[in-house]
Amino acid sequence: MAVSVDASPLHPHAPPGAGAGTLCAAFQRTLAADPGAPALRAHGGGRALSRTEYGRAVEELAGGLAGLGLGRGDTMALLLTNRPEFHLVDTAALHLGAVPFSLDPGASAEWLEDALRHAQSRVVVCERRFLEVVFTARAPRVEHVVLIDGPPTIGTVSLDQLRCRAAPGFDFRRVWQGVHPDDVATLVYGTAPDGRTLAVELTHANLTYVMDACHRNLPLRVRGACLSHLPPAEPVGRLFAHYLHMTAGHTITTVRDPEDVPAAVAETRPSWFAAGPHTWERLRADLQGRFAARPDATDVAAALDAATRRVALGQRGEWVGASLRRLCDAAESEVLGAARSELGLSECDLMVSTAGLALDTQEFFLALGLPLAEVYGSAEAGVLTTLPPPGGIRIGSVGVALPGTEARIAADGELLVRGPHVMRGYRADPGRTRAIIDPEGWLHTGELAAMDEAGYVRAPGGPRAGLPVPGAVPDPNTRQRRRSTCRSRTP
């Protein structure tokens, strides 16, 4: 049984970048809609860059990169942590029709060299602390290293120098308007089971479709906020911060230290917040500790118990009695509303966890009145493959196929998906691409799953038995290996 989810028209109040076709067109629409709005800041740093300032920096950096010879279809590797410069440089490259992609700075020099060779990158952008590994891994085609912090060293160009190196006659508007939806926008690097380097090619059309599908599922507030706290090499971090800003205009706050995430959430009050199961478990433990330390801890526990029982009944489709409703109303006014505000999640329209979220952790946040949804995605399917419909979060399910896409379960229990979000293919590897995308366009995810008649997908159960699908990881217990592959669920 294949379940197809219709793509309804975009919401009449959709953000300005929705439906743009390319990420650079979405970015430019967003800038024009509200030039003075805050766009980009660092947690604990100074004031935010406005959209106008962000746009000016992107134009100057694009000119500098073009002066280095970067153009349409060329790749540019980034070894950066979460910081504003990542967003500036990556967006500048996109406006040239180039292909910026992130690599894990913690990877071995040997692996980085292999990835740089595979991508044939001529330009690498990095932080000063990663210079040694960059020069150690430097592939023959690398001609330029851009240093984003501090003065340049021998063999590097500083970010300030880059902003002043536009080639004479560089026409920024003409260049970005020439970017096509079918152009590759980024690469997601990993390692195949046989040890070969593997890179997923995602186009502008893939990524803008996923963002538009999010807007269809949940109309986004125009002046929201989001955190950039996941490593840039993790595609879900790019999706729910970097690309979300381009289409929705949410103010990005970058967080370099994972230990600062709870404080950044409380300060930023994000409209959307995506994190891995570990972060949600940590936030839950932190809040439970605060509840236990309160003088009225017993009353708080009773309020949470009532709210949890209401969630359980709702998940089973059972009636919530009048007495329980009264208890929950009291819990809302006396405990839950304040708890949401204290966490910084009271303005959150959707909270997303990647697959692997503990059921009791999800139930805890739903009891608090917070819409925590578990989702599933792979790089090959545009990073985000499933999402619950509005008001339709189900504990233990990763939601339904994105609007305008299809999902079905094969005879052997493998999850198959089809739609505009499916990757263009593996870079320079047509054989592996044909092995994973069949002639009818179905992407074979390599994940075991179940699906009910309403299209809800139960959390994928890991790679299927038998021969591994290209890019899949045969051992689901090897978390570090799963994180380093294209087809892994993000952390």
Phi and psi in degrees as a GROMACS rama.xvg file:
@    title "Ramachandran Plot"
@    xaxis  label "Phi"
@    yaxis  label "Psi"
@TYPE xy
-103.216  134.113  ALA-2
-109.379  122.078  VAL-3
-107.256  132.428  SER-4
-106.176  119.889  VAL-5
-64.3932  144.986  ASP-6
-94.4438  99.6253  ALA-7
-71.1556  160.374  SER-8
-60.0038  153.555  PRO-9
-60.3391  146.628  LEU-10
-56.7926  139.847  HIS-11
-58.5821  -23.7887  PRO-12
-105.76  30.1801  HIS-13
-60.0256  149.626  ALA-14
-61.9027  161.149  PRO-15
-62.1671  -28.6857  PRO-16
-84.8344  -5.36334  GLY-17
-67.7371  141.304  ALA-18
74.1749  15.9569  GLY-19
-76.74  -27.4229  ALA-20
95.1549  -39.1763  GLY-21
-130.636  156.213  THR-22
-67.1289  -35.0928  LEU-23
-71.4482  -36.0187  CYS-24
-65.6038  -39.0753  ALA-25
-62.2452  -43.5891  ALA-26
-61.0648  -45.1108  PHE-27
-66.7741  -38.8212  GLN-28
-62.5225  -41.4738  ARG-29
-64.4113  -42.3373  THR-30
-60.0138  -45.5953  LEU-31
-68.2571  -28.3612  ALA-32
-68.0284  -32.2642  ALA-33
-157.555  77.5528  ASP-34
-58.9008  -29.9464  PRO-35
-89.083  -4.33268  GLY-36
-66.1327  146.597  ALA-37
-65.1476  139.762  PRO-38
-121.87  -41.1926  ALA-39
-151.668  130.763  LEU-40
-151.91  164.622  ARG-41
-106.89  137.678  ALA-42
-60.6404  127.337  HIS-43
81.2684  1.40177  GLY-44
-95.8868  -160.573  GLY-45
-83.1187  -152.008  GLY-46
-69.2752  161.346  ARG-47
-79.5358  147.994  ALA-48
-70.8554  138.207  LEU-49
-76.1298  169.166  SER-50
-61.6139  -37.0609  ARG-51
-62.8632  -44.8855  THR-52
-66.4883  -39.3274  GLU-53
-60.6827  -47.3196  TYR-54
-63.0653  -39.7534  GLY-55
-64.8808  -42.7629  ARG-56
-63.1662  -40.7491  ALA-57
-61.6189  -43.7208  VAL-58
-63.8964  -43.9883  GLU-59
-65.1247  -42.2278  GLU-60
-68.6562  -36.516  LEU-61
-61.5953  -41.9607  ALA-62
-61.9363  -41.5835  GLY-63
-65.4673  -42.1091  GLY-64
-65.087  -39.4806  LEU-65
-62.1167  -36.334  ALA-66
-64.1697  -26.5358  GLY-67
-80.5472  -5.86434  LEU-68
101.041  4.80153  GLY-69
-76.9289  130.56  LEU-70
-147.236  -167.371  GLY-71
-59.2088  126.599  ARG-72
87.2779  -12.4742  GLY-73
-76.3932  147.061  ASP-74
-97.2043  150.529  THR-75
-136.858  121.636  MET-76
-90.8577  139.868  ALA-77
-121.841  127.365  LEU-78
-116.832  85.3988  LEU-79
-137.029  151.652  LEU-80
-90.5494  -175.837  THR-81
-73.3476  107.982  ASN-82
-156.657  156.767  ARG-83
-55.5019  -34.4271  PRO-84
-60.4031  -31.1811  GLU-85
-57.7415  -48.6868  PHE-86
-64.6181  -40.0534  HIS-87
-63.5776  -50.1633  LEU-88
-72.0344  -41.2935  VAL-89
-62.1164  -44.6181  ASP-90
-65.1888  -37.6849  THR-91
-61.0551  -44.8383  ALA-92
-63.5282  -40.0438  ALA-93
-58.1415  -36.6902  LEU-94
-70.3008  -14.6356  HIS-95
-91.026  -3.89207  LEU-96
78.6777  10.7082  GLY-97
-80.024  176.607  ALA-98
-121.762  85.9294  VAL-99
-76.9882  140.166  PRO-100
-146.869  154.686  PHE-101
-105.556  142.172  SER-102
-118.715  151.224  LEU-103
-74.5507  115.186  ASP-104
-62.7842  -18.8339  PRO-105
-84.3601  -4.13103  GLY-106
-71.4804  163.106  ALA-107
-68.6424  154.537  SER-108
-61.6372  -34.8305  ALA-109
-62.8485  -45.5207  GLU-110
-66.704  -41.4523  TRP-111
-62.2109  -41.8022  LEU-112
-61.6948  -41.0825  GLU-113
-62.791  -42.5612  ASP-114
-65.8242  -41.6851  ALA-115
-64.4407  -38.2795  LEU-116
-65.1492  -44.9696  ARG-117
-61.5284  -42.0342  HIS-118
-78.8216  -17.8424  ALA-119
57.5545  45.657  GLN-120
-76.6247  133.549  SER-121
-98.5151  -18.8785  ARG-122
-127.108  133.667  VAL-123
-124.54  134.352  VAL-124
-114.536  128.544  VAL-125
-150.347  170.242  CYS-126
-89.1898  158.789  GLU-127
-56.8041  -37.9229  ARG-128
-70.3063  -13.3364  ARG-129
-103.018  6.10374  PHE-130
-60.7206  -40.993  LEU-131
-60.8659  -46.517  GLU-132
-68.8081  -32.1893  VAL-133
-64.9499  -46.1487  VAL-134
-70.3117  -30.6538  PHE-135
-67.8621  -38.3263  THR-136
-92.7317  3.33312  ALA-137
-58.7511  116.622  ARG-138
-79.3334  158.985  ALA-139
-56.7957  -32.1823  PRO-140
-80.2027  -14.7442  ARG-141
-67.7018  119.686  VAL-142
-108.526  -27.0909  GLU-143
-135.758  137.061  HIS-144
-119.573  120.152  VAL-145
-99.4692  123.558  VAL-146
-99.9627  121.188  LEU-147
-92.3409  -9.98248  ILE-148
-127.223  120.584  ASP-149
85.0627  -176.715  GLY-150
-69.7779  157.966  PRO-151
-72.0444  155.029  PRO-152
-110.081  178.315  THR-153
-60.3211  127.193  ILE-154
87.6219  8.57104  GLY-155
-129.188  164.911  THR-156
-121.567  134.058  VAL-157
-81.5003  162.694  SER-158
-63.875  -38.7539  LEU-159
-63.7415  -40.7981  ASP-160
-63.8104  -39.9349  GLN-161
-61.2479  -37.7184  LEU-162
-66.9641  -14.4226  ARG-163
-110.013  13.9058  CYS-164
-112.193  22.7481  ARG-165
-61.1534  137.308  ALA-166
-67.9972  145.262  ALA-167
-56.1157  134.871  PRO-168
80.8616  7.75332  GLY-169
-62.8766  122.856  PHE-170
-107.425  91.1675  ASP-171
-58.136  -47.9849  PHE-172
-61.7521  -44.082  ARG-173
-63.4897  -38.7043  ARG-174
-67.1231  -50.3  VAL-175
-70.0956  -30.192  TRP-176
-70.2183  -16.0906  GLN-177
-85.7852  -4.67503  GLY-178
-71.6534  134.369  VAL-179
-105.7  147.827  HIS-180
-55.0353  -30.1645  PRO-181
-84.247  -1.52974  ASP-182
-69.5071  144.703  ASP-183
-69.9159  131.958  VAL-184
-100.32  -32.3364  ALA-185
-160.298  166.142  THR-186
-119.383  144.905  LEU-187
-117.568  113.621  VAL-188
-93.9269  147.352  TYR-189
-162.885  -166.674  GLY-190
-127.869  130.23  THR-191
-75.4176  163.387  ALA-192
-56.8499  -27.9159  PRO-193
-86.2996  6.11041  ASP-194
90.7577  -4.94372  GLY-195
-77.1913  147.395  ARG-196
-69.1479  139.012  THR-197
-133.61  137.053  LEU-198
-136.725  123.403  ALA-199
-81.6926  132.717  VAL-200
-99.9847  116.65  GLU-201
-110.134  130.294  LEU-202
-91.0572  168.365  THR-203
-58.1717  -39.9275  HIS-204
-63.4536  -41.181  ALA-205
-56.7308  -51.8584  ASN-206
-74.6008  -38.5788  LEU-207
-68.7196  -32.1194  THR-208
-63.2366  -43.9451  TYR-209
-62.0285  -44.1711  VAL-210
-64.6408  -40.7532  MET-211
-63.961  -36.2173  ASP-212
-63.667  -38.3705  ALA-213
-62.3306  -41.9689  CYS-214
-64.7582  -36.4212  HIS-215
-66.6886  -38.8052  ARG-216
-71.8329  -36.9289  ASN-217
-148.129  98.5686  LEU-218
-52.7645  125.313  PRO-219
-91.0238  142.149  LEU-220
-65.1557  145.125  ARG-221
-71.381  -42.1282  VAL-222
-110.476  72.3531  ARG-223
-100.662  -168.15  GLY-224
-141.242  150.532  ALA-225
-146.731  158.025  CYS-226
-105.782  137.984  LEU-227
-106.049  94.3946  SER-228
-127.035  -17.0683  HIS-229
-81.5081  152.095  LEU-230
-56.0606  137.03  PRO-231
-56.1003  -25.8998  PRO-232
-72.6334  -13.2283  ALA-233
-87.0925  116.593  GLU-234
-60.3248  -29.5006  PRO-235
-66.8352  -28.5679  VAL-236
-67.4524  -40.6377  GLY-237
-62.4806  -44.2687  ARG-238
-63.8889  -51.1427  LEU-239
-89.7253  8.75767  PHE-240
-133.248  -65.1822  ALA-241
-61.9142  -55.9769  HIS-242
-76.494  -28.6636  TYR-243
-62.3862  -41.2151  LEU-244
-61.82  -42.5224  HIS-245
-60.2784  -36.8899  MET-246
-93.7494  -33.7176  THR-247
-107.722  -16.4251  ALA-248
78.3897  11.4129  GLY-249
-60.2625  138.807  HIS-250
-67.9115  126.16  THR-251
-91.9801  130.742  ILE-252
-114.905  119.783  THR-253
-87.8832  141.996  THR-254
-129.206  111.813  VAL-255
-82.3039  -35.5697  ARG-256
-102.768  119.948  ASP-257
-56.1232  -26.6993  PRO-258
-66.047  -20.1573  GLU-259
-89.7237  -2.077  ASP-260
-59.8203  -49.0316  VAL-261
-56.3068  -42.8321  PRO-262
-66.9574  -37.8886  ALA-263
-67.306  -37.0917  ALA-264
-62.5952  -47.2894  VAL-265
-61.9348  -36.0723  ALA-266
-78.2992  -41.2471  GLU-267
-83.0852  -33.1862  THR-268
54.8755  65.6158  ARG-269
-64.7614  151.571  PRO-270
-84.3088  -34.809  SER-271
-127.708  143.233  TRP-272
-143.499  119.286  PHE-273
-113.463  135.58  ALA-274
-156.622  166.069  ALA-275
-83.062  166.944  GLY-276
-53.6365  -36.8844  PRO-277
-60.8783  -40.965  HIS-278
-64.4471  -42.7941  THR-279
-64.9889  -39.0657  TRP-280
-64.899  -37.248  GLU-281
-67.1055  -43.4025  ARG-282
-62.508  -39.2671  LEU-283
-63.8837  -47.0629  ARG-284
-62.2539  -39.0455  ALA-285
-62.6013  -44.5002  ASP-286
-69.9777  -39.3841  LEU-287
-62.9782  -36.1076  GLN-288
-64.1588  -40.1228  GLY-289
-65.8683  -40.8001  ARG-290
-61.7026  -43.5614  PHE-291
-66.0318  -26.0884  ALA-292
-85.4382  -6.74783  ALA-293
-76.0056  148.309  ARG-294
-60.5348  -30.676  PRO-295
-99.6851  36.6623  ASP-296
-56.1297  -36.1324  ALA-297
-65.0975  -43.54  THR-298
-65.756  -38.4078  ASP-299
-63.1354  -43.3414  VAL-300
-61.5443  -39.0484  ALA-301
-66.6013  -39.6894  ALA-302
-63.644  -43.6732  ALA-303
-65.6022  -36.5816  LEU-304
-63.1406  -42.9293  ASP-305
-63.296  -45.5098  ALA-306
-64.7792  -36.4564  ALA-307
-67.6444  -39.4197  THR-308
-64.5985  -37.3907  ARG-309
-64.6096  -41.6783  ARG-310
-61.1475  -45.0218  VAL-311
-61.1323  -42.253  ALA-312
-64.805  -43.3222  LEU-313
-63.043  -38.9476  GLY-314
-64.4485  -30.8798  GLN-315
-88.6843  -3.33057  ARG-316
74.4007  25.1198  GLY-317
-99.2257  158.832  GLU-318
-70.1702  138.048  TRP-319
-98.9962  116.15  VAL-320
-68.6367  163.938  GLY-321
-61.6812  -40.0585  ALA-322
-66.3712  -40.6339  SER-323
-68.4359  -36.3191  LEU-324
-62.4348  -39.7636  ARG-325
-64.8387  -42.0298  ARG-326
-60.835  -40.291  LEU-327
-70.7196  -35.7337  CYS-328
-62.202  -41.8541  ASP-329
-67.2308  -40.116  ALA-330
-62.2452  -39.0773  ALA-331
-61.7696  -47.0402  GLU-332
-74.7305  -29.4194  SER-333
-98.9143  -26.1483  GLU-334
-131.928  -54.9912  VAL-335
-67.6243  -44.146  LEU-336
-58.9127  -43.7167  GLY-337
-66.2382  -36.7164  ALA-338
-64.8595  -42.5495  ALA-339
-61.4008  -42.6989  ARG-340
-66.0884  -39.4715  SER-341
-63.8372  -38.3489  GLU-342
-69.5835  -27.4678  LEU-343
93.0441  14.7643  GLY-344
-110.782  14.2702  LEU-345
-69.6403  -19.6182  SER-346
-101.4  9.64057  GLU-347
-81.911  120.243  CYS-348
-78.8426  -32.0984  ASP-349
-154.8  133.617  LEU-350
-114.361  131.024  MET-351
-120.214  132.117  VAL-352
-116.376  137.661  SER-353
-70.4569  163.933  THR-354
-58.4683  146.836  ALA-355
110.534  6.24088  GLY-356
-67.9694  132.214  LEU-357
-65.3161  138.707  ALA-358
-60.6359  -40.7943  LEU-359
-71.3124  -26.9019  ASP-360
-69.3489  -43.7735  THR-361
-63.0003  -42.2552  GLN-362
-62.2828  -37.6468  GLU-363
-60.2525  -48.1745  PHE-364
-70.675  -35.4823  PHE-365
-64.1136  -37.2536  LEU-366
-63.7667  -31.7999  ALA-367
-74.0388  -5.48021  LEU-368
86.3001  21.389  GLY-369
-108.156  128.764  LEU-370
-80.9783  72.4735  PRO-371
-85.6827  115.707  LEU-372
-113.547  135.748  ALA-373
-88.0112  134.536  GLU-374
-127.212  166.894  VAL-375
-127.192  144.14  TYR-376
-162.432  155.108  GLY-377
-133.838  155.638  SER-378
-57.8095  -36.6134  ALA-379
-63.8992  -22.4433  GLU-380
-112.113  43.0085  ALA-381
71.0801  18.3242  GLY-382
81.1795  -45.1314  VAL-383
-114.328  120.675  LEU-384
-109.44  -34.7706  THR-385
-132.249  156.546  THR-386
-161.167  137.705  LEU-387
-70.1923  147.794  PRO-388
-69.7074  164.574  PRO-389
-54.1247  127.053  PRO-390
71.3052  11.8418  GLY-391
-117.161  32.3693  GLY-392
-69.3002  130.186  ILE-393
-123.589  125.644  ARG-394
-63.4755  132.284  ILE-395
89.7615  -4.55415  GLY-396
-115.247  148.928  SER-397
-97.3605  15.7127  VAL-398
93.0321  -158.449  GLY-399
-117.953  168.776  VAL-400
-58.6183  148.534  ALA-401
-59.1211  150.471  LEU-402
-53.4799  134.682  PRO-403
82.6364  7.29169  GLY-404
-123.666  171.337  THR-405
-126.981  152.807  GLU-406
-142.617  146.527  ALA-407
-153.65  163.015  ARG-408
-106.186  124.696  ILE-409
-72.5372  170.694  ALA-410
-59.603  -30.628  ALA-411
-90.8859  9.119  ASP-412
89.2791  5.70216  GLY-413
-80.4903  139.352  GLU-414
-78.5346  125.575  LEU-415
-116.351  141.878  LEU-416
-134.729  154.429  VAL-417
-147.832  140.093  ARG-418
157.671  -177.76  GLY-419
-67.4762  -9.57859  PRO-420
-85.4674  -11.2486  HIS-421
-70.6016  136.316  VAL-422
-53.295  160.255  MET-423
-68.7958  -34.2015  ARG-424
154.067  179.1  GLY-425
-80.8438  135.135  TYR-426
-60.8447  126.554  ARG-427
53.8779  32.115  ALA-428
-143.823  68.9777  ASP-429
-63.4778  -28.3059  PRO-430
-64.7645  -47.7266  GLY-431
-66.6333  -34.7928  ARG-432
-63.0081  -45.6244  THR-433
-64.4383  -29.5363  ARG-434
-73.6834  -22.7546  ALA-435
-106.73  -25.0746  ILE-436
-113.219  113.309  ILE-437
-77.7307  172.918  ASP-438
-60.2831  -21.1748  PRO-439
-89.6618  3.34284  GLU-440
89.5834  4.79159  GLY-441
-78.6729  128.043  TRP-442
-86.3387  123.431  LEU-443
-89.1487  106.423  HIS-444
-74.0972  -20.1176  THR-445
76.9716  6.91868  GLY-446
-108.117  136.441  GLU-447
-79.1424  137.787  LEU-448
-156.836  171.672  ALA-449
-132.529  153.239  ALA-450
-142.218  135.149  MET-451
-90.8646  -178.348  ASP-452
-67.0056  -23.1847  GLU-453
-84.1712  -1.44411  ALA-454
91.368  2.65156  GLY-455
-71.8037  130.577  TYR-456
-98.5174  127.361  VAL-457
-81.2421  143.915  ARG-458
-42.8331  125.681  ALA-459
-52.3812  140.95  PRO-460
-100.034  21.1471  GLY-461
98.373  174.655  GLY-462
-60.0513  145.452  PRO-463
-70.9002  160.278  ARG-464
-74.0971  162.655  ALA-465
96.7523  -156.911  GLY-466
-64.3217  133.077  LEU-467
-68.3943  138.859  PRO-468
-70.9762  144.695  VAL-469
-51.5372  127.088  PRO-470
92.7208  -18.9232  GLY-471
-76.9248  164.216  ALA-472
-116.576  119.16  VAL-473
-69.9148  -21.6811  PRO-474
-108.248  102.841  ASP-475
-69.7128  -12.6581  PRO-476
-86.0826  -10.6366  ASN-477
-88.42  80.4543  THR-478
-60.0737  -43.6861  ARG-479
-63.9429  -38.6723  GLN-480
-66.9057  -39.5812  ARG-481
-62.4193  -37.4025  ARG-482
-68.8449  -24.3866  ARG-483
-90.8293  3.45049  SER-484
-107.667  158.207  THR-485
-64.9959  -36.6798  CYS-486
-91.1735  2.11311  ARG-487
-73.5425  154.221  SER-488
-74.5295  141.48  ARG-489
-70.7316  162.313  THR-490
